[in-house]
Structure formats: structure tokens, C-alpha cells
Amino acid sequence: MAHVNSRVQKHRDALRKTGLRPVQIWVPDTRRPNFADECRRQSRLAAEADTADTGIQDFVDEALADLDGWTE
């Protein structure tokens, strides 16, 4: 186990030398029984907000037009 730990530490040190730093993020647990229901609920809220905001389509169209000439 010590060998693995030293390899991980070496890798982390190399990343830090490049100017990166580790961050921890918390995300929803997809295994929870109500996860799918919560996704649907939030999706409905977002869709309702989009229909209530009359300027959102103009904003999206402008953003997409700004991508002209970009390559993948």
C-alpha cells in the first residue's frame, strides 16, 4: 500500500508543480431512490422557467451564432 501512496503523492506533486490544485466536489448520489424523481422535478422547473423568460431564446440564438467559425 505504501508504494501506491507514494506514486499517488508523486503524481499529485507533479500536478501541483504545473499550477494545479486538488478540489473536492460533492455531487448528487445517483443511487438514491428518489434521484430520478428529483431530476424530473428540477427539469420541469427549468423548462417552466425557460417558457416564462421570453428573452431566453434570443439569448441562446445569439450564443450559438457566436460559435460560428469555431472547430471541435
N, C-alpha and C positions, 0 to 999 in steps of 0.2 A: 504494500500500500504506500510506503514511503516513496518508492520510485515513481508511482503515478502522481503523488502530490508534488514531487519536485518538478516533474515535467509540466504539470499544470501551472505551477508557480513560474517556471521559466517562460512559458507561453504568455502568461499574464504580464510579466515584466517586459517582455518584448513589445507587447501591445501598448503598455504604458509609455515606453520609450518613443513610440510613434505618435504620442499625444492623445491616446485614447484612455478612457477610464471606464471601469465597470459601473453599471447601473442595474438596479433591481426593479422590475416592474411587476405589478400584480394584475392578472387578467381573470376574467370570469371562469369559473370551473365548469367546463362543458359536460362534466359527468353528473352535475346536479339534476335532480328530477325535474325541476321547473325551468331549466335552461332554455329549452325550445320555446316554451310559453313566453318567457321574458324577452327572447329575441323577437317573437311575433309582436308583442306589445310595443317594444321600442320601435320596431319597423313601422307599425301603424302610426305611432306618434310622429315619426319623421315624415311619413307620407302626408299626413294631415297638415303638418307644418309647411311642407312644400306647396300644397294646394292653397293654403291660406296666404302664402307670400307670393304676390303676383309678379314680383321682380326676379324671382329665383331663376326662371327660365332664361331671361335676358342675361343674367349673370353667368349661367352655365354656358350659354351660347358664346358670350364674349371670351370666357376662359378657353373654350375649345378652339375658337378662332385664333387665339394667341399661340396655339400649339403648331400652327402651320409652319412647315419647314423643319420641324424637329424630326429627328430619326430615333429609332429604337436602339 
